[in-house]
Amino acid sequence: MRALFVKKAAQTSLLGRLDARTKLALTALAAVLAVASSSAAAQGVLFLMTLAYALLLKRPAMLALLYALMAAMMLLAFGCALVLDQFMPGLSGLSVKSLVIPFMRGASMMNVVMALALTTRIEDVLATLERLRLPFAVFLPAAVMLRFIPTFANDLRQIWETLRIRGWPMGPKMLALRPLLSVRLLLVPVLFRALKSSESLGIAAELKGLGTAERTTPPASKALSRLDRRALILAALTALLTGLAEAFLSQAFMAGSAVMMP
């Protein structure tokens, strides 16, 4: 099943030609920049660059759905903050920075992680992680997490199709008119499928030898291609632009201004 995701992505996306080491390096760099940057300008630069990177997947519908889910979670968090502000104003601390920065950090990381998970064979990821000599506590969760993303996407597709076969008119209209029923129909099957898939993936990883006392010998790594080198140069340029935006444009979008509450 995993090979089907990678084969499709490799045929339609430029990212399928990048080396696993390059994509892991880009993901790690994005994580460092997302945590180190605290201004809206710097986060905006990082978000735009990672969005351009994710659009190379040529999966706009999937990206739109993921952003819609992130926006829904942000609105839910904003609603909880409003309720908190009504009863305990001293604890809410609503500001543009507290609302926008976490969303942009999460969106940037979602862009690079999805690109890594959907265009990289798990064997290549495992070989790269093995060369890094990471501890088992880091090695196994990283491998399972990356393998889980396409598996979970396939589970969602199967659940959606099953509900439609059983007569439920699943679609945007039902989600808008009957949101509680739609959540009830989707939440329980998704939860149980996610738990089963994560357990199966963890067991499969251990059966393949991850976490044994003796390290396997990974195959010799190939030299990076010209495309990989260009991607790394663009990543370095992104880091430079993000640092400049953090240093000189930190007040450009009034990141610390408070939101006036009624």
C-alpha positions in Angstrom: 0.0 0.0 0.0 2.8 2.4 0.8 4.4 1.8 -2.6 1.2 2.9 -4.3 1.3 6.4 -2.6 5.0 6.8 -3.5 4.6 5.6 -7.1 1.8 8.0 -7.8 3.6 10.9 -6.2 6.9 10.1 -8.0 5.1 10.1 -11.4 3.3 13.4 -10.9 5.6 15.4 -8.6 9.0 16.9 -8.8 9.5 16.0 -5.1 9.6 12.3 -5.9 13.0 12.9 -7.5 14.5 14.4 -4.4 16.7 12.3 -2.2 15.3 11.3 1.2 18.2 12.9 2.9 17.4 16.2 1.3 13.7 16.1 2.3 14.6 15.1 5.9 17.1 18.1 6.0 14.4 20.4 4.7 11.9 19.2 7.3 14.4 19.6 10.1 15.4 23.1 8.9 11.7 24.1 8.7 11.2 22.9 12.3 14.1 24.9 13.6 13.0 28.1 11.7 9.4 27.7 12.9 10.5 27.5 16.5 13.2 30.1 16.3 11.0 32.8 14.6 8.6 34.8 16.7 7.4 37.5 14.3 4.6 37.4 11.8 6.9 38.6 9.0 9.4 35.8 9.5 6.7 33.2 9.8 5.1 34.6 6.7 8.3 34.1 4.7 8.6 30.5 6.0 5.0 29.7 5.3 5.1 31.0 1.7 8.3 29.0 0.9 6.9 25.8 2.5 3.6 26.3 0.7 5.4 26.6 -2.7 7.3 23.4 -1.7 4.0 21.6 -0.8 2.3 22.7 -4.0 4.8 20.6 -5.9 2.9 17.6 -4.7 0.2 18.5 -7.2 -2.5 17.6 -4.6 -4.4 20.9 -4.2 -7.6 19.2 -3.0 -5.8 17.4 -0.2 -3.9 20.6 0.9 -7.2 22.6 0.8 -8.8 20.0 3.1 -5.9 20.1 5.5 -6.0 23.9 5.7 -9.7 23.8 6.3 -9.2 21.5 9.2 -6.5 23.7 10.6 -8.7 26.8 10.2 -11.5 25.0 12.0 -9.2 24.1 14.9 -8.0 27.7 15.1 -11.6 29.0 15.2 -12.4 26.5 17.9 -9.3 27.7 19.9 -10.4 31.3 19.3 -13.9 30.6 20.6 -12.5 29.0 23.7 -10.3 32.0 24.3 -13.3 34.3 24.0 -15.2 32.3 26.6 -12.1 32.4 28.9 -11.9 36.2 28.4 -15.4 36.7 29.5 -14.9 34.8 32.8 -11.2 35.3 33.5 -9.9 38.3 31.5 -6.5 38.2 33.1 -5.8 34.8 31.7 -6.8 35.1 28.1 -4.2 37.5 26.7 -5.7 37.5 23.2 -3.4 39.1 20.6 -2.7 38.9 16.9 0.6 37.2 17.7 -1.0 34.5 19.9 -3.5 33.7 17.2 -1.6 33.9 13.9 1.9 32.7 14.9 0.8 29.2 16.1 -1.3 28.7 13.0 1.5 29.7 10.6 4.0 27.4 12.5 1.6 24.5 12.2 0.9 25.2 8.6 4.6 25.4 7.7 5.4 22.1 9.4 2.3 20.5 7.8 3.6 21.5 4.3 7.0 19.9 4.7 5.9 16.8 6.6 3.2 16.0 4.0 5.7 16.4 1.2 8.1 14.1 3.0 5.5 11.4 3.8 3.8 11.3 0.5 6.8 11.3 -1.8 9.4 9.2 0.1 9.7 5.4 0.4 9.8 4.3 3.9 12.9 2.2 3.2 14.8 5.3 2.1 13.7 7.1 5.3 14.7 4.2 7.5 18.1 4.0 5.8 18.7 7.7 6.3 17.7 7.5 10.0 19.9 4.5 10.5 22.9 6.3 9.2 22.3 9.1 11.7 22.6 6.6 14.6 19.5 8.0 16.3 18.4 6.3 19.6 15.5 3.9 19.4 13.1 6.3 21.2 13.5 8.7 18.3 14.0 6.2 15.5 10.8 4.1 15.8 8.3 7.0 16.4 9.7 8.9 13.4 9.4 5.9 11.1 5.8 5.1 12.4 4.7 8.7 12.1 5.8 9.1 8.5 4.3 5.7 7.5 1.1 6.5 9.4 0.2 9.6 7.3 -0.6 7.9 4.0 -2.2 5.0 5.8 -4.4 7.3 7.7 -5.4 9.2 4.5 -6.4 5.9 3.0 -8.4 5.0 6.1 -10.3 8.2 5.8 -11.1 7.6 2.1 -12.4 4.1 2.9 -14.6 5.3 5.8 -16.0 8.1 3.6 -16.8 5.7 0.8 -18.3 3.1 3.2 -20.7 5.8 4.6 -21.8 6.7 1.1 -22.4 3.1 0.2 -24.6 2.7 3.3 -26.8 5.5 2.1 -25.4 8.5 4.0 -25.2 11.5 1.6 -21.7 12.5 2.7 -20.5 15.7 1.1 -20.1 19.4 1.7 -23.8 19.9 2.0 -24.3 17.4 4.8 -21.2 18.7 6.6 -22.6 22.2 6.5 -26.3 21.3 7.3 -25.8 18.5 9.8 -22.3 18.9 11.3 -23.0 17.1 14.5 -24.3 14.0 12.7 -21.4 14.1 10.3 -18.9 14.2 13.1 -20.6 11.4 14.9 -20.5 9.2 11.8 -16.9 10.0 11.1 -15.2 10.3 14.5 -15.7 6.9 15.9 -14.6 4.9 12.8 -11.6 7.2 12.3 -10.5 6.9 15.9 -10.6 3.1 15.9 -8.9 2.9 12.5 -6.2 5.2 13.7 -5.5 3.2 16.8 -5.4 -0.1 14.9 -3.2 1.3 12.2 -0.7 2.9 14.6 -0.4 -0.4 16.6 0.0 -2.4 13.4 2.7 -0.1 12.1 4.6 -0.1 15.4 4.6 -3.9 15.4 5.6 -4.1 11.8 8.6 -1.8 12.4 9.8 -4.0 15.3 9.4 -7.1 13.3 11.6 -5.6 10.6 14.4 -5.3 13.1 14.0 -1.7 14.4 15.2 -1.5 18.0 17.4 -4.6 18.0 20.6 -4.6 20.0 22.6 -4.8 16.9 22.4 -2.1 14.2 21.9 -3.1 10.7 24.4 -2.0 8.1 22.7 0.5 5.7 23.6 0.5 2.1 26.2 3.0 0.8 24.6 6.3 0.1 24.7 7.9 -3.3 25.9 11.4 -4.1 23.2 14.1 -4.1 21.9 15.1 -7.5 21.9 18.6 -9.0 18.2 18.9 -8.1 19.0 18.1 -4.5 21.8 20.6 -4.4 19.5 23.3 -5.8 16.8 22.4 -3.2 19.4 22.8 -0.4 20.5 26.2 -1.8 16.9 27.3 -1.8 16.5 26.1 1.8 19.6 28.1 2.8 18.1 31.2 1.0 14.8 30.6 2.9 16.7 30.5 6.2 18.5 33.8 5.3 15.2 35.5 4.3 13.5 34.3 7.5 16.4 35.6 9.6 16.3 39.0 7.9 12.6 39.3 8.3 12.9 38.3 12.0 15.6 41.0 12.5 14.2 43.9 10.6 10.5 43.3 10.1 9.4 42.0 13.5 7.0 45.0 14.0 5.7 45.2 10.5 2.4 43.5 11.1 1.8 44.6 14.6 2.4 41.0 15.8 2.1 42.0 19.4 -1.0 44.2 19.2 -3.9 43.1 21.4 -7.3 42.2 20.0 -9.9 44.5 21.4 -12.7 42.6 23.0 -16.2 43.9 23.3 
